[in-house]
Amino acid sequence: MVGPSPPEWGVGVDERCVEWPWVLAHLAQGNGLLLDAGAGLNRDFLLDSDALGRYPIHMILLAPERYCYWDRGVSYLFHDLRDLPIRDAFYDVVVCVSTLEHIGFDNVLYGKRRPSGEDLPDDFVSAVGHFRRVLKPHGVLLFTVPFGRRQLLHTQQVFDRALLSQALEAFGPSAEVWQTFYRYGPHGWEVSVSADCADCEYVPWIAQLPDERPAAFPVQPDNAAAARAVACVRIVKGEA
């Protein structure tokens, strides 16, 4: 899904219902070696798709997850995205689904043994630079981030237009850049434009640590589950 979503798509469902189809649609015609930075595709139903079946897949994340598919040929590496231990120009595709927003924040939920106390909201720039470095010439970066009003939350942030531009600048010169925006509303997730997403806010309690969350989760008036808008970006690396 790289354009309009079906009517009433994803009412009460988080942004994965548009991010995953968007990624798979862009992967459907490609091939080569794929790096999943953040393991956003680490689900059996995604790995079983025709689109992902075209790629040998490496996943990099902070620590082992409950889902592990080594028996399907997936290779796992546990490391920080800000310092990828991978040689230059190695991958044909890098995918990063809703991960950049967590870099530089407290990631105890994602494998760190204790709260990191990090408050480094610009550190995603280092990761984007490494994505470019490990991509081959003409390689493709696909990334998604929550979008809207800039918010600094305990475990992540929400990208606004300026922060998204910073991510594009961190990648450097590119052959092609496409941006698609989806916004959550009363009728679910719909394709949008950045200006119409600028006021969107993240559901606040989702980004709290488990022991800080309310015992009974509050239901939002619009049934939003997490982000209310996402930016989906495709960048093609140039020759240099």
C-alpha positions in Angstrom: 0.0 0.0 0.0 1.8 3.1 -1.2 -1.3 5.3 -1.7 -4.9 5.4 -0.4 -5.9 2.8 2.1 -9.2 0.9 2.0 -12.2 2.5 3.6 -12.4 2.3 7.4 -8.9 0.9 7.4 -7.4 0.3 10.9 -10.0 2.0 13.1 -8.6 1.6 16.7 -5.3 0.0 15.3 -1.8 1.4 15.6 0.3 2.6 12.7 1.7 -0.8 11.8 -1.4 -1.4 9.7 -0.1 1.2 7.3 3.6 1.0 7.8 3.9 -2.8 7.1 1.8 -2.7 3.8 3.8 0.4 2.7 7.1 -1.4 3.2 6.0 -4.6 1.6 4.7 -2.8 -1.4 8.1 -1.2 -2.0 9.9 -4.5 -1.5 7.6 -6.5 -3.9 9.6 -5.7 -7.0 13.1 -5.8 -5.6 15.7 -8.4 -4.4 19.1 -8.6 -2.9 20.3 -8.5 0.7 18.1 -6.7 3.3 19.0 -5.2 6.6 16.0 -4.7 9.0 17.3 -2.1 11.4 15.3 -2.4 14.6 13.6 -5.8 13.6 10.3 -4.1 12.7 9.6 -6.9 10.3 10.3 -9.7 12.8 6.9 -11.4 12.5 6.1 -14.7 10.9 3.2 -13.5 8.7 5.5 -10.8 7.3 8.4 -13.2 6.6 5.9 -15.5 4.9 4.9 -12.7 2.4 5.9 -13.0 -1.2 7.7 -9.6 -0.9 10.0 -10.6 1.9 10.5 -14.0 0.5 12.7 -12.4 -2.2 15.4 -11.4 0.2 18.0 -12.9 2.5 17.4 -10.9 5.7 19.6 -9.7 8.5 18.0 -8.1 11.6 19.8 -5.9 14.1 18.3 -5.1 17.5 19.4 -4.4 21.0 18.6 -7.8 22.5 16.8 -11.1 21.7 13.0 -10.9 21.3 10.4 -13.6 22.0 10.0 -14.0 18.2 13.0 -15.6 16.5 13.1 -17.1 13.0 16.6 -18.4 12.6 15.0 -21.6 11.2 13.8 -19.5 8.3 17.2 -18.2 7.5 17.0 -14.9 9.3 20.3 -13.7 10.8 20.2 -11.7 14.0 22.8 -9.2 15.2 22.5 -7.5 18.6 24.0 -4.0 18.5 23.4 -0.3 18.6 22.2 1.3 15.3 24.4 4.3 16.0 27.5 2.2 15.4 26.8 -0.5 12.9 29.6 -3.2 12.8 29.0 -3.8 9.1 31.3 -3.0 6.2 30.5 -0.3 3.7 28.2 -0.9 0.7 27.0 -4.3 1.9 23.2 -4.1 1.6 20.8 -3.6 -1.2 18.0 -2.5 1.1 17.8 -1.1 4.6 14.4 -1.1 6.3 13.7 0.8 9.6 10.1 0.7 10.8 9.3 3.0 13.7 12.7 2.7 15.3 14.5 6.0 14.6 12.3 7.8 17.1 13.6 5.6 20.0 17.3 6.2 19.4 18.8 8.3 22.2 16.0 7.6 24.6 15.4 5.1 27.4 15.3 1.7 25.6 14.9 -0.6 28.6 11.6 -1.9 27.0 13.6 -3.0 24.0 16.4 -5.0 25.6 18.5 -2.8 27.8 18.9 -4.3 31.2 18.3 -1.1 33.0 17.0 2.4 32.1 19.7 4.2 30.2 18.9 7.7 31.3 19.8 8.8 27.8 18.4 12.1 26.6 20.0 12.4 23.1 17.1 13.2 20.7 19.5 14.0 17.8 21.2 10.7 17.9 19.0 9.3 15.1 21.3 11.3 12.8 24.2 8.8 13.5 22.0 5.8 12.6 20.8 7.4 9.3 24.5 8.1 8.4 25.3 4.4 9.0 22.3 3.3 6.9 23.8 5.3 4.0 27.2 3.9 4.6 26.1 0.2 4.5 23.9 0.7 1.4 25.3 -0.1 -2.0 25.1 2.5 -4.7 21.5 2.7 -5.9 20.5 0.9 -2.6 17.2 1.8 -1.0 16.4 3.0 2.5 12.8 2.6 3.7 12.0 4.2 7.0 8.9 5.2 9.0 8.5 7.5 12.0 5.6 8.8 14.0 4.8 12.3 12.7 3.0 15.4 13.8 3.6 17.9 16.6 7.1 17.5 18.0 6.9 15.6 21.3 9.7 14.4 23.5 8.3 11.3 25.4 10.1 9.0 27.9 11.0 6.3 25.4 10.8 8.1 22.1 10.0 11.3 20.2 7.5 12.4 17.5 9.0 13.8 14.3 7.8 17.1 13.0 8.7 18.6 9.6 12.0 20.0 10.8 13.1 16.8 12.4 12.2 14.8 9.3 14.2 17.2 7.2 17.1 16.6 9.5 16.9 12.9 8.9 16.9 13.5 5.1 19.9 15.8 5.5 21.7 13.1 7.6 21.4 10.7 4.7 23.1 13.1 2.4 22.8 13.3 -1.4 20.3 10.9 -2.9 19.1 9.9 -6.3 15.5 9.9 -5.4 13.3 10.7 -2.3 9.6 9.8 -1.9 7.5 10.7 1.2 4.1 9.3 2.0 2.0 10.5 5.0 -0.8 8.7 6.7 -3.1 10.2 9.2 -5.4 8.5 11.7 -9.0 9.9 12.0 -12.6 8.9 12.7 -12.6 6.6 9.6 -9.2 5.0 10.4 -5.9 5.5 8.5 -6.0 7.6 5.4 -3.3 8.9 3.0 -2.5 12.6 3.8 0.0 15.3 3.4 2.5 16.6 5.9 0.7 19.9 6.5 -2.5 18.2 7.5 -0.5 16.0 9.9 1.3 18.8 11.6 -1.0 18.9 14.6 -1.2 15.2 15.3 -0.2 14.0 18.8 0.9 10.6 20.0 -1.2 8.8 22.6 0.9 9.7 25.7 0.7 6.7 27.9 1.9 4.2 25.2 5.4 5.7 25.6 5.6 5.2 29.4 7.4 2.4 31.1 5.2 -0.5 32.1 5.2 0.4 35.9 4.3 4.0 35.1 1.3 3.1 32.9 -2.3 3.4 34.2 -3.8 0.1 35.5 -6.7 0.5 33.0 -5.6 2.2 29.8 -7.7 5.2 29.0 -9.6 5.0 25.7 -9.0 7.9 23.4 -12.1 9.6 22.0 -10.9 8.8 18.5 -9.8 5.2 19.5 -6.2 6.1 18.5 -3.9 3.3 19.6 -0.5 5.1 19.4 0.6 7.5 16.7 -2.0 9.6 14.9 0.2 10.2 11.8 3.2 8.6 10.3 5.8 9.6 7.7 7.0 6.8 5.3 10.1 7.7 3.4 11.9 6.0 0.5 15.4 7.1 -0.4 17.5 5.8 -3.2 21.3 6.2 -2.7 23.2 7.8 -5.5 26.5 6.7 -7.0 28.7 8.3 -4.4 
